[in-house]
Amino acid sequence: MRRSIWTSFRTRLIAGAVIWITAGLAVSGWVLAELFRAHVTEQFDEELHGHAAELAVLAAVDPSGQPYLLRRLSDPRFLPQGSGFYWRLQAPGGRSVSSPSLGNGRLHLAETPAPVGVERHAFADGPTGLVRIVETSAKPAGATAPLRIAIGVEQRLLDQVLARFNWTLAASLLFIALGLSGAAMIQVWFGLRPLCRVRSALAAVQTGQAHRLPDDLPNEVAPLAADLNNLLEANLDMLRRARTQAGNLGHALKTPLAILVDEAQRLRSGGNAAAAEVIDQQCERMQRQIDYQLARARAAALRSAPGVATSIEDALKPVLEAMRRLHGRRGVAFEAAVAPGLVAALDAQDLAEILANLMDNGGKWARGRVEVIARPPHGGHILVTVDDDGPGLAPEAYELVFGLGERLDEQMPGHGMGLAIVKDLVVLYGGKIWMDASPLGGLRVNLQLPAIV
């Protein structure tokens, strides 16, 4: 099942930090931009107030009624044409004078002038765009009527200042956001390192490299580690008791069996060979049943126990040597190809018993070759195949041979329990076993075993 990325503490913490950092800096940036806009706008307006007052003092009217300035304004920005700083004086008769910066352009003022001594803020169409103006009226000495005074600056100049500030502010906040996000990632990584240690320690326990979690963990994780250690110890103690009881049961049953076998020998010595043979057969069958049930009990106890792990290569070596000695006299060759580093989540004794049963079965039927191949894990499982070049089996018999006590050839030695034990062990450990036709011409047994990755 595919896990969502939101199941990770690290992802949640980093995502939360990034979201809050982004939201906080975005709100801060908006507030700063608004404060700067208000400040710069107020500065522009204050500057226009000063220029309007100066313009009112310098305004005059000649005898013909033409307005003029006694001298130029102190700010040189009103001189270059198209500078964006403009002024205009207008007499009641329509005569007017404008700043050199207006050139042939005009400021389109409202029809109604502002009262004398009152400043009015407004917007007017200028030569290249909207102009922010301060308008008032003043009556110079010698004038018969008040002059209309308008002075302004193009809005684009204010917008340019705000745009430069906003761009600089955005770049700065982005840099700060990246820095804070990086710091948050480092903090989350450093803060979650103990959990990574716990995960590594659990992996070590699972693979059998350790038996408990470390004790030198932070206070927030130490209680969890202590509880897990107590659970591991209780589980191991339970497994030890279960294996001891199974062993005791096996020894308790073997003694009566030994007595029965001895009695069978007495009967055989006394001339009652038929009864002795029946007792021997039943004793051997009982012994196989005991071994079978003990193997199942051991596997059932170990399948979920932490630390149960066995190297495929290490388990296969002694089995190969035994099979070569056992079947070598018949000329059967045993070959193995195992990918390096394969570790199965099985008890070493159970894995050896599984491989020994399958290879012994292949050796009994093989004409001259048995081949074992273990491939790298895929989907959490190791695939092991055991091939022989014997006569093989009919497909309808593939499942039948796994039945308890099933034998397809009574001439072969055994009691038909080897494959039944193998299947039970494999299934108990969470694996699968099935048969196919072998590329060698005989039978292939496929094992899917849980892997330790």
Beta strands, then each sheet from edge to edge (+ up, - down):
strand 1: 59-61
strand 2: 67-69
strand 3: 85-90
strand 4: 96-98
strand 5: 120-125
strand 6: 130-138
strand 7: 147-154
strand 8: 310-311
strand 9: 333-338
strand 10: 343-344
strand 11: 369-374
strand 12: 381-388
strand 13: 432-437
strand 14: 443-450
sheet 1: 1+ 2-
sheet 2: 4+ 3- 7+ 6- 5+
sheet 3: 8+ 10-
sheet 4: 9+ 11+ 12- 14+ 13-
end
